[in-house]
Amino acid sequence: MTDLRRVRAQEERRVRAEARDPTGLVVAFLSELLLQADDGFLARRIVARTRGTPPTSVSATVLGERFDPARHTARTEVKAVTLHELRFDPERGRARVIVDI
């Protein structure tokens, strides 16, 4: 959505999400991050902690700043996170996600 090298970690926000399963949790969490972006907030760094085995909730500290058109380039807007072909490996902390643009 923008060049992260130009985003500064000046503001801290808390983001939380819950779901019935890990795959749903990925979608819920990324959707919460998209809500922050819709509010004009660009995330630079995210520190997240999951709860449950398998994980069904996540709380995160998100560091970033508000979008500044003088410094940030607006790129392709992500409109939604999809479940289509979503893959999540909670043990490795990795996910493959397809988004709607």
N, CA, C and O atoms as a GROMACS GRO file, in nm:
protein
  404
    1MET      N    1   0.081  -0.119   0.000
    1MET     CA    2   0.000   0.000   0.000
    1MET      C    3   0.086   0.126   0.000
    1MET      O    4   0.044   0.232  -0.047
    2THR      N    5   0.210   0.114   0.054
    2THR     CA    6   0.306   0.225   0.052
    2THR      C    7   0.445   0.168   0.072
    2THR      O    8   0.461   0.049   0.100
    3ASP      N    9   0.545   0.251   0.058
    3ASP     CA   10   0.684   0.212   0.079
    3ASP      C   11   0.714   0.216   0.228
    3ASP      O   12   0.722   0.325   0.286
    4LEU      N   13   0.730   0.101   0.290
    4LEU     CA   14   0.751   0.094   0.436
    4LEU      C   15   0.879   0.163   0.481
    4LEU      O   16   0.889   0.204   0.596
    5ARG      N   17   0.975   0.177   0.393
    5ARG     CA   18   1.100   0.244   0.431
    5ARG      C   19   1.077   0.390   0.468
    5ARG      O   20   1.160   0.451   0.535
    6ARG      N   21   0.966   0.445   0.426
    6ARG     CA   22   0.936   0.586   0.454
    6ARG      C   23   0.839   0.603   0.572
    6ARG      O   24   0.807   0.716   0.610
    7VAL      N   25   0.795   0.493   0.629
    7VAL     CA   26   0.701   0.499   0.743
    7VAL      C   27   0.781   0.495   0.872
    7VAL      O   28   0.868   0.409   0.891
    8ARG      N   29   0.752   0.589   0.961
    8ARG     CA   30   0.821   0.596   1.090
    8ARG      C   31   0.733   0.536   1.201
    8ARG      O   32   0.611   0.543   1.195
    9ALA      N   33   0.797   0.478   1.298
    9ALA     CA   34   0.726   0.418   1.412
    9ALA      C   35   0.708   0.525   1.520
    9ALA      O   36   0.777   0.522   1.623
   10GLN      N   37   0.616   0.618   1.497
   10GLN     CA   38   0.596   0.731   1.589
   10GLN      C   39   0.476   0.715   1.681
   10GLN      O   40   0.474   0.771   1.791
   11GLU      N   41   0.379   0.641   1.638
   11GLU     CA   42   0.254   0.627   1.714
   11GLU      C   43   0.231   0.480   1.744
   11GLU      O   44   0.264   0.393   1.663
   12GLU      N   45   0.173   0.452   1.860
   12GLU     CA   46   0.145   0.315   1.900
   12GLU      C   47  -0.005   0.293   1.908
   12GLU      O   48  -0.078   0.374   1.966
   13ARG      N   49  -0.049   0.185   1.850
   13ARG     CA   50  -0.190   0.146   1.858
   13ARG      C   51  -0.198   0.000   1.900
   13ARG      O   52  -0.107  -0.078   1.874
   14ARG      N   53  -0.309  -0.035   1.963
   14ARG     CA   54  -0.335  -0.174   2.003
   14ARG      C   55  -0.441  -0.231   1.910
   14ARG      O   56  -0.542  -0.167   1.881
   15VAL      N   57  -0.417  -0.352   1.865
   15VAL     CA   58  -0.510  -0.421   1.777
   15VAL      C   59  -0.536  -0.560   1.834
   15VAL      O   60  -0.443  -0.629   1.876
   16ARG      N   61  -0.663  -0.599   1.836
   16ARG     CA   62  -0.701  -0.732   1.886
   16ARG      C   63  -0.796  -0.798   1.789
   16ARG      O   64  -0.871  -0.732   1.718
   17ALA      N   65  -0.791  -0.931   1.787
   17ALA     CA   66  -0.884  -1.007   1.704
   17ALA      C   67  -0.906  -1.144   1.766
   17ALA      O   68  -0.820  -1.198   1.837
   18GLU      N   69  -1.023  -1.200   1.739
   18GLU     CA   70  -1.059  -1.334   1.785
   18GLU      C   71  -1.130  -1.407   1.673
   18GLU      O   72  -1.194  -1.346   1.588
   19ALA      N   73  -1.119  -1.539   1.675
   19ALA     CA   74  -1.188  -1.623   1.577
   19ALA      C   75  -1.199  -1.764   1.633
   19ALA      O   76  -1.137  -1.798   1.733
   20ARG      N   77  -1.279  -1.846   1.566
   20ARG     CA   78  -1.300  -1.982   1.614
   20ARG      C   79  -1.184  -2.075   1.577
   20ARG      O   80  -1.167  -2.180   1.640
   21ASP      N   81  -1.105  -2.038   1.477
   21ASP     CA   82  -0.994  -2.122   1.434
   21ASP      C   83  -0.879  -2.035   1.385
   21ASP      O   84  -0.898  -1.916   1.360
   22PRO      N   85  -0.760  -2.092   1.371
   22PRO     CA   86  -0.643  -2.012   1.331
   22PRO      C   87  -0.658  -1.943   1.196
   22PRO      O   88  -0.613  -1.830   1.180
   23THR      N   89  -0.720  -2.010   1.100
   23THR     CA   90  -0.737  -1.948   0.969
   23THR      C   91  -0.827  -1.826   0.977
   23THR      O   92  -0.797  -1.722   0.919
   24GLY      N   93  -0.936  -1.839   1.049
   24GLY     CA   94  -1.024  -1.725   1.070
   24GLY      C   95  -0.956  -1.613   1.147
   24GLY      O   96  -0.985  -1.496   1.126
   25LEU      N   97  -0.864  -1.651   1.236
   25LEU     CA   98  -0.790  -1.552   1.314
   25LEU      C   99  -0.699  -1.469   1.223
   25LEU      O  100  -0.687  -1.347   1.242
   26VAL      N  101  -0.636  -1.532   1.126
   26VAL     CA  102  -0.552  -1.458   1.031
   26VAL      C  103  -0.636  -1.353   0.959
   26VAL      O  104  -0.596  -1.237   0.949
   27VAL      N  105  -0.751  -1.394   0.909
   27VAL     CA  106  -0.839  -1.302   0.837
   27VAL      C  107  -0.887  -1.190   0.930
   27VAL      O  108  -0.887  -1.073   0.891
   28ALA      N  109  -0.928  -1.225   1.051
   28ALA     CA  110  -0.978  -1.126   1.145
   28ALA      C  111  -0.869  -1.025   1.182
   28ALA      O  112  -0.896  -0.904   1.188
   29PHE      N  113  -0.748  -1.073   1.206
   29PHE     CA  114  -0.640  -0.984   1.246
   29PHE      C  115  -0.601  -0.891   1.131
   29PHE      O  116  -0.587  -0.770   1.150
   30LEU      N  117  -0.583  -0.946   1.012
   30LEU     CA  118  -0.547  -0.862   0.898
   30LEU      C  119  -0.659  -0.764   0.865
   30LEU      O  120  -0.632  -0.652   0.820
   31SER      N  121  -0.782  -0.803   0.886
   31SER     CA  122  -0.895  -0.712   0.863
   31SER      C  123  -0.890  -0.596   0.962
   31SER      O  124  -0.921  -0.482   0.926
   32GLU      N  125  -0.853  -0.625   1.086
   32GLU     CA  126  -0.837  -0.518   1.186
   32GLU      C  127  -0.726  -0.422   1.145
   32GLU      O  128  -0.739  -0.300   1.163
   33LEU      N  129  -0.618  -0.475   1.091
   33LEU     CA  130  -0.510  -0.388   1.043
   33LEU      C  131  -0.556  -0.303   0.925
   33LEU      O  132  -0.516  -0.187   0.912
   34LEU      N  133  -0.641  -0.359   0.839
   34LEU     CA  134  -0.697  -0.281   0.728
   34LEU      C  135  -0.784  -0.168   0.778
   34LEU      O  136  -0.787  -0.060   0.718
   35LEU      N  137  -0.856  -0.190   0.888
   35LEU     CA  138  -0.936  -0.082   0.946
   35LEU      C  139  -0.846   0.033   0.991
   35LEU      O  140  -0.882   0.150   0.978
   36GLN      N  141  -0.730   0.000   1.044
   36GLN     CA  142  -0.634   0.104   1.083
   36GLN      C  143  -0.588   0.182   0.960
   36GLN      O  144  -0.577   0.304   0.964
   37ALA      N  145  -0.562   0.111   0.851
   37ALA     CA  146  -0.520   0.176   0.726
   37ALA      C  147  -0.632   0.264   0.671
   37ALA      O  148  -0.606   0.372   0.619
   38ASP      N  149  -0.756   0.218   0.683
   38ASP     CA  150  -0.870   0.299   0.639
   38ASP      C  151  -0.880   0.429   0.718
   38ASP      O  152  -0.931   0.529   0.670
   39ASP      N  153  -0.829   0.426   0.840
   39ASP     CA  154  -0.826   0.543   0.927
   39ASP      C  155  -0.704   0.632   0.898
   39ASP      O  156  -0.684   0.734   0.964
   40GLY      N  157  -0.624   0.592   0.799
   40GLY     CA  158  -0.508   0.671   0.761
   40GLY      C  159  -0.380   0.635   0.834
   40GLY      O  160  -0.281   0.706   0.823
   41PHE      N  161  -0.382   0.524   0.909
   41PHE     CA  162  -0.266   0.482   0.987
   41PHE      C  163  -0.184   0.380   0.909
   41PHE      O  164  -0.238   0.279   0.862
   42LEU      N  165  -0.055   0.405   0.895
   42LEU     CA  166   0.037   0.313   0.828
   42LEU      C  167   0.118   0.238   0.933
   42LEU      O  168   0.184   0.300   1.017
   43ALA      N  169   0.114   0.107   0.928
   43ALA     CA  170   0.188   0.026   1.023
   43ALA      C  171   0.332   0.007   0.975
   43ALA      O  172   0.356  -0.022   0.858
   44ARG      N  173   0.426   0.024   1.065
   44ARG     CA  174   0.568   0.002   1.035
   44ARG      C  175   0.618  -0.125   1.101
   44ARG      O  176   0.694  -0.202   1.041
   45ARG      N  177   0.574  -0.147   1.225
   45ARG     CA  178   0.621  -0.262   1.303
   45ARG      C  179   0.505  -0.318   1.384
   45ARG      O  180   0.426  -0.242   1.441
   46ILE      N  181   0.495  -0.450   1.388
   46ILE     CA  182   0.387  -0.516   1.461
   46ILE      C  183   0.447  -0.621   1.554
   46ILE      O  184   0.525  -0.706   1.511
   47VAL      N  185   0.411  -0.613   1.680
   47VAL     CA  186   0.451  -0.715   1.777
   47VAL      C  187   0.322  -0.781   1.825
   47VAL      O  188   0.242  -0.720   1.894
   48ALA      N  189   0.304  -0.908   1.787
   48ALA     CA  190   0.178  -0.977   1.814
   48ALA      C  191   0.200  -1.097   1.905
   48ALA      O  192   0.304  -1.162   1.902
   49ARG      N  193   0.100  -1.124   1.987
   49ARG     CA  194   0.099  -1.241   2.074
   49ARG      C  195  -0.033  -1.314   2.056
   49ARG      O  196  -0.140  -1.254   2.065
   50THR      N  197  -0.023  -1.443   2.032
   50THR     CA  198  -0.143  -1.523   2.016
   50THR      C  199  -0.175  -1.593   2.147
   50THR      O  200  -0.089  -1.610   2.234
   51ARG      N  201  -0.301  -1.634   2.158
   51ARG     CA  202  -0.346  -1.711   2.275
   51ARG      C  203  -0.424  -1.830   2.227
   51ARG      O  204  -0.497  -1.825   2.128
   52GLY      N  205  -0.407  -1.938   2.299
   52GLY     CA  206  -0.480  -2.059   2.268
   52GLY      C  207  -0.396  -2.158   2.190
   52GLY      O  208  -0.299  -2.121   2.123
   53THR      N  209  -0.434  -2.284   2.199
   53THR     CA  210  -0.370  -2.391   2.124
   53THR      C  211  -0.480  -2.475   2.061
   53THR      O  212  -0.544  -2.554   2.130
   54PRO      N  213  -0.502  -2.461   1.932
   54PRO     CA  214  -0.440  -2.368   1.838
   54PRO      C  215  -0.485  -2.225   1.867
   54PRO      O  216  -0.584  -2.203   1.937
   55PRO      N  217  -0.411  -2.127   1.813
   55PRO     CA  218  -0.443  -1.986   1.844
   55PRO      C  219  -0.582  -1.946   1.796
   55PRO      O  220  -0.622  -1.973   1.683
   56THR      N  221  -0.654  -1.879   1.887
   56THR     CA  222  -0.788  -1.828   1.852
   56THR      C  223  -0.804  -1.681   1.886
   56THR      O  224  -0.909  -1.622   1.862
   57SER      N  225  -0.700  -1.620   1.943
   57SER     CA  226  -0.704  -1.476   1.967
   57SER      C  227  -0.562  -1.421   1.954
   57SER      O  228  -0.463  -1.491   1.972
   58VAL      N  229  -0.557  -1.293   1.921
   58VAL     CA  230  -0.428  -1.226   1.906
   58VAL      C  231  -0.443  -1.083   1.957
   58VAL      O  232  -0.545  -1.018   1.935
   59SER      N  233  -0.340  -1.036   2.024
   59SER     CA  234  -0.333  -0.895   2.061
   59SER      C  235  -0.197  -0.845   2.013
   59SER      O  236  -0.096  -0.915   2.022
   60ALA      N  237  -0.197  -0.723   1.962
   60ALA     CA  238  -0.074  -0.671   1.902
   60ALA      C  239  -0.055  -0.524   1.934
   60ALA      O  240  -0.150  -0.449   1.951
   61THR      N  241   0.071  -0.487   1.940
   61THR     CA  242   0.110  -0.348   1.944
   61THR      C  243   0.156  -0.314   1.804
   61THR      O  244   0.244  -0.380   1.748
   62VAL      N  245   0.098  -0.210   1.748
   62VAL     CA  246   0.130  -0.170   1.611
   62VAL      C  247   0.192  -0.031   1.617
   62VAL      O  248   0.131   0.064   1.668
   63LEU      N  249   0.312  -0.020   1.565
   63LEU     CA  250   0.383   0.108   1.561
   63LEU      C  251   0.382   0.161   1.419
   63LEU      O  252   0.407   0.086   1.324
   64GLY      N  253   0.354   0.289   1.404
   64GLY     CA  254   0.350   0.349   1.272
   64GLY      C  255   0.319   0.496   1.280
   64GLY      O  256   0.350   0.562   1.379
   65GLU      N  257   0.257   0.547   1.176
   65GLU     CA  258   0.221   0.689   1.172
   65GLU      C  259   0.107   0.710   1.074
   65GLU      O  260   0.073   0.622   0.996
   66ARG      N  261   0.050   0.828   1.080
   66ARG     CA  262  -0.058   0.864   0.989
   66ARG      C  263  -0.002   0.890   0.849
   66ARG      O  264   0.111   0.937   0.835
   67PHE      N  265  -0.080   0.859   0.749
   67PHE     CA  266  -0.041   0.881   0.610
   67PHE      C  267  -0.018   1.030   0.585
   67PHE      O  268  -0.101   1.114   0.620
   68ASP      N  269   0.096   1.061   0.526
   68ASP     CA  270   0.132   1.198   0.491
   68ASP      C  271   0.162   1.201   0.341
   68ASP      O  272   0.266   1.150   0.299
   69PRO      N  273   0.072   1.258   0.260
   69PRO     CA  274   0.092   1.254   0.114
   69PRO      C  275   0.221   1.322   0.068
   69PRO      O  276   0.267   1.297  -0.043
   70ALA      N  277   0.279   1.406   0.152
   70ALA     CA  278   0.406   1.470   0.117
   70ALA      C  279   0.524   1.373   0.128
   70ALA      O  280   0.626   1.391   0.062
   71ARG      N  281   0.508   1.269   0.211
   71ARG     CA  282   0.617   1.173   0.234
   71ARG      C  283   0.586   1.032   0.188
   71ARG      O  284   0.678   0.957   0.156
   72HIS      N  285   0.460   0.995   0.185
   72HIS     CA  286   0.422   0.857   0.154
   72HIS      C  287   0.360   0.847   0.015
   72HIS      O  288   0.278   0.929  -0.025
   73THR      N  289   0.402   0.745  -0.056
   73THR     CA  290   0.346   0.717  -0.187
   73THR      C  291   0.224   0.628  -0.171
   73THR      O  292   0.231   0.523  -0.106
   74ALA      N  293   0.112   0.667  -0.228
   74ALA     CA  294  -0.008   0.583  -0.225
   74ALA      C  295   0.004   0.481  -0.337
   74ALA      O  296   0.012   0.516  -0.455
   75ARG      N  297   0.003   0.356  -0.300
   75ARG     CA  298   0.010   0.246  -0.398
   75ARG      C  299  -0.125   0.178  -0.403
   75ARG      O  300  -0.227   0.237  -0.368
   76THR      N  301  -0.128   0.055  -0.446
   76THR     CA  302  -0.253  -0.020  -0.459
   76THR      C  303  -0.320  -0.039  -0.324
   76THR      O  304  -0.258  -0.086  -0.229
   77GLU      N  305  -0.446  -0.001  -0.317
   77GLU     CA  306  -0.523  -0.014  -0.194
   77GLU      C  307  -0.574  -0.157  -0.177
   77GLU      O  308  -0.629  -0.215  -0.271
   78VAL      N  309  -0.557  -0.212  -0.059
   78VAL     CA  310  -0.612  -0.344  -0.027
   78VAL      C  311  -0.752  -0.320   0.028
   78VAL      O  312  -0.770  -0.244   0.124
   79LYS      N  313  -0.851  -0.386  -0.032
   79LYS     CA  314  -0.990  -0.364   0.010
   79LYS      C  315  -1.038  -0.466   0.112
   79LYS      O  316  -1.119  -0.434   0.199
   80ALA      N  317  -0.987  -0.591   0.102
   80ALA     CA  318  -1.033  -0.695   0.194
   80ALA      C  319  -0.935  -0.811   0.196
   80ALA      O  320  -0.859  -0.832   0.101
   81VAL      N  321  -0.939  -0.886   0.304
   81VAL     CA  322  -0.862  -1.010   0.318
   81VAL      C  323  -0.958  -1.125   0.288
   81VAL      O  324  -1.072  -1.123   0.333
   82THR      N  325  -0.912  -1.223   0.212
   82THR     CA  326  -1.000  -1.334   0.174
   82THR      C  327  -0.954  -1.466   0.235
   82THR      O  328  -0.839  -1.480   0.276
   83LEU      N  329  -1.044  -1.560   0.239
   83LEU     CA  330  -1.010  -1.696   0.281
   83LEU      C  331  -0.962  -1.780   0.164
   83LEU      O  332  -0.913  -1.891   0.183
   84HIS      N  333  -0.974  -1.728   0.043
   84HIS     CA  334  -0.938  -1.802  -0.078
   84HIS      C  335  -0.791  -1.845  -0.074
   84HIS      O  336  -0.701  -1.762  -0.072
   85GLU      N  337  -0.769  -1.976  -0.073
   85GLU     CA  338  -0.636  -2.038  -0.072
   85GLU      C  339  -0.547  -1.991   0.043
   85GLU      O  340  -0.425  -1.996   0.032
   86LEU      N  341  -0.607  -1.946   0.152
   86LEU     CA  342  -0.530  -1.903   0.268
   86LEU      C  343  -0.463  -2.023   0.332
   86LEU      O  344  -0.525  -2.127   0.354
   87ARG      N  345  -0.336  -2.008   0.362
   87ARG     CA  346  -0.261  -2.112   0.432
   87ARG      C  347  -0.194  -2.048   0.552
   87ARG      O  348  -0.136  -1.940   0.543
   88PHE      N  349  -0.202  -2.118   0.666
   88PHE     CA  350  -0.145  -2.065   0.790
   88PHE      C  351  -0.072  -2.176   0.863
   88PHE      O  352  -0.128  -2.284   0.885
   89ASP      N  353   0.052  -2.151   0.901
   89ASP     CA  354   0.133  -2.244   0.979
   89ASP      C  355   0.165  -2.175   1.112
   89ASP      O  356   0.264  -2.102   1.121
   90PRO      N  357   0.083  -2.198   1.215
   90PRO     CA  358   0.102  -2.128   1.342
   90PRO      C  359   0.235  -2.162   1.410
   90PRO      O  360   0.290  -2.079   1.482
   91GLU      N  361   0.286  -2.281   1.389
   91GLU     CA  362   0.412  -2.318   1.453
   91GLU      C  363   0.529  -2.238   1.398
   91GLU      O  364   0.621  -2.205   1.471
   92ARG      N  365   0.526  -2.206   1.270
   92ARG     CA  366   0.632  -2.126   1.209
   92ARG      C  367   0.596  -1.977   1.206
   92ARG      O  368   0.681  -1.893   1.175
   93GLY      N  369   0.471  -1.946   1.238
   93GLY     CA  370   0.429  -1.807   1.235
   93GLY      C  371   0.423  -1.750   1.094
   93GLY      O  372   0.455  -1.633   1.072
   94ARG      N  373   0.384  -1.832   0.998
   94ARG     CA  374   0.379  -1.790   0.858
   94ARG      C  375   0.239  -1.811   0.799
   94ARG      O  376   0.168  -1.906   0.833
   95ALA      N  377   0.204  -1.720   0.710
   95ALA     CA  378   0.074  -1.731   0.643
   95ALA      C  379   0.091  -1.691   0.497
   95ALA      O  380   0.176  -1.610   0.462
   96ARG      N  381   0.008  -1.750   0.411
   96ARG     CA  382  -0.002  -1.710   0.271
   96ARG      C  383  -0.145  -1.660   0.255
   96ARG      O  384  -0.240  -1.734   0.277
   97VAL      N  385  -0.158  -1.534   0.215
   97VAL     CA  386  -0.289  -1.471   0.211
   97VAL      C  387  -0.307  -1.402   0.077
   97VAL      O  388  -0.215  -1.337   0.026
   98ILE      N  389  -0.425  -1.417   0.020
   98ILE     CA  390  -0.462  -1.345  -0.101
   98ILE      C  391  -0.559  -1.236  -0.060
   98ILE      O  392  -0.654  -1.261   0.015
   99VAL      N  393  -0.536  -1.115  -0.108
   99VAL     CA  394  -0.621  -1.003  -0.072
   99VAL      C  395  -0.695  -0.951  -0.195
   99VAL      O  396  -0.650  -0.968  -0.308
  100ASP      N  397  -0.809  -0.886  -0.169
  100ASP     CA  398  -0.885  -0.818  -0.275
  100ASP      C  399  -0.830  -0.676  -0.289
  100ASP      O  400  -0.814  -0.605  -0.190
  101ILE      N  401  -0.804  -0.637  -0.412
  101ILE     CA  402  -0.756  -0.501  -0.433
  101ILE      C  403  -0.852  -0.423  -0.521
  101ILE      O  404  -0.828  -0.306  -0.549
   0.00000   0.00000   0.00000
